[in-house]
Amino acid sequence: VYDILRKAELFKEKEIILS
């Protein structure tokens, strides 16, 4: 269940880095 939240956080970090 927490795997989804973890992936969401990684996705957010990726977007911030790409920004």
The first five atom37 places (N, CA, C, CB, O) and aatype in JSON, in Angstrom:
{
  "aatype": [19, 18, 3, 9, 10, 1, 11, 0, 6, 10, 13, 11, 6, 11, 6, 9, 9, 10, 15],
  "atom_mask": [
    [1, 1, 1, 1, 1],
    [1, 1, 1, 1, 1],
    [1, 1, 1, 1, 1],
    [1, 1, 1, 1, 1],
    [1, 1, 1, 1, 1],
    [1, 1, 1, 1, 1],
    [1, 1, 1, 1, 1],
    [1, 1, 1, 1, 1],
    [1, 1, 1, 1, 1],
    [1, 1, 1, 1, 1],
    [1, 1, 1, 1, 1],
    [1, 1, 1, 1, 1],
    [1, 1, 1, 1, 1],
    [1, 1, 1, 1, 1],
    [1, 1, 1, 1, 1],
    [1, 1, 1, 1, 1],
    [1, 1, 1, 1, 1],
    [1, 1, 1, 1, 1],
    [1, 1, 1, 1, 1]
  ],
  "atom_positions": [
    [[0.85, -1.2, 0.0], [0.0, 0.0, 0.0], [0.88, 1.25, 0.0], [-0.96, 0.01, 1.24], [0.64, 2.19, -0.75]],
    [[1.9, 1.23, 0.85], [2.76, 2.41, 0.92], [3.6, 2.58, -0.34], [3.68, 2.32, 2.14], [4.14, 3.65, -0.6]],
    [[3.69, 1.5, -1.13], [4.48, 1.58, -2.36], [3.96, 2.68, -3.28], [4.47, 0.22, -3.1], [4.73, 3.36, -3.95]],
    [[2.64, 2.84, -3.31], [2.05, 3.88, -4.17], [2.49, 5.27, -3.69], [0.49, 3.77, -4.17], [2.86, 6.12, -4.49]],
    [[2.44, 5.46, -2.38], [2.85, 6.77, -1.86], [4.32, 7.03, -2.16], [2.59, 6.86, -0.34], [4.72, 8.15, -2.47]],
    [[5.1, 5.97, -2.06], [6.55, 6.13, -2.31], [6.77, 6.51, -3.76], [7.31, 4.82, -1.98], [7.57, 7.41, -4.05]],
    [[6.07, 5.84, -4.66], [6.23, 6.16, -6.09], [5.78, 7.6, -6.35], [5.43, 5.17, -6.97], [6.38, 8.3, -7.15]],
    [[4.72, 8.01, -5.69], [4.23, 9.38, -5.88], [5.29, 10.38, -5.43], [2.9, 9.6, -5.11], [5.49, 11.4, -6.08]],
    [[5.96, 10.08, -4.33], [6.98, 11.01, -3.84], [8.15, 11.06, -4.81], [7.47, 10.61, -2.43], [8.7, 12.12, -5.09]],
    [[8.53, 9.89, -5.31], [9.64, 9.86, -6.27], [9.27, 10.65, -7.53], [10.01, 8.4, -6.64], [10.1, 11.36, -8.09]],
    [[8.02, 10.52, -7.95], [7.56, 11.24, -9.13], [7.62, 12.74, -8.89], [6.13, 10.81, -9.51], [8.02, 13.51, -9.76]],
    [[7.23, 13.15, -7.7], [7.26, 14.58, -7.36], [8.69, 15.09, -7.38], [6.62, 14.84, -5.96], [8.97, 16.17, -7.92]],
    [[9.6, 14.32, -6.8], [11.0, 14.75, -6.78], [11.53, 14.86, -8.2], [11.88, 13.77, -5.95], [12.27, 15.79, -8.53]],
    [[11.16, 13.9, -9.04], [11.62, 13.94, -10.44], [11.11, 15.2, -11.12], [11.15, 12.68, -11.22], [11.85, 15.84, -11.86]],
    [[9.87, 15.55, -10.89], [9.31, 16.75, -11.52], [10.04, 17.99, -11.04], [7.81, 16.87, -11.23], [10.3, 18.91, -11.82]],
    [[10.36, 18.02, -9.75], [11.05, 19.19, -9.2], [12.45, 19.3, -9.83], [11.16, 19.09, -7.64], [12.9, 20.39, -10.17]],
    [[13.11, 18.16, -9.99], [14.45, 18.18, -10.58], [14.37, 18.6, -12.05], [15.14, 16.79, -10.45], [15.2, 19.36, -12.54]],
    [[13.36, 18.1, -12.75], [13.22, 18.44, -14.18], [12.8, 19.89, -14.35], [12.2, 17.51, -14.86], [13.11, 20.51, -15.37]],
    [[12.1, 20.43, -13.39], [11.62, 21.81, -13.5], [12.78, 22.76, -13.75], [10.85, 22.23, -12.24], [12.57, 23.97, -13.87]]
  ]
}
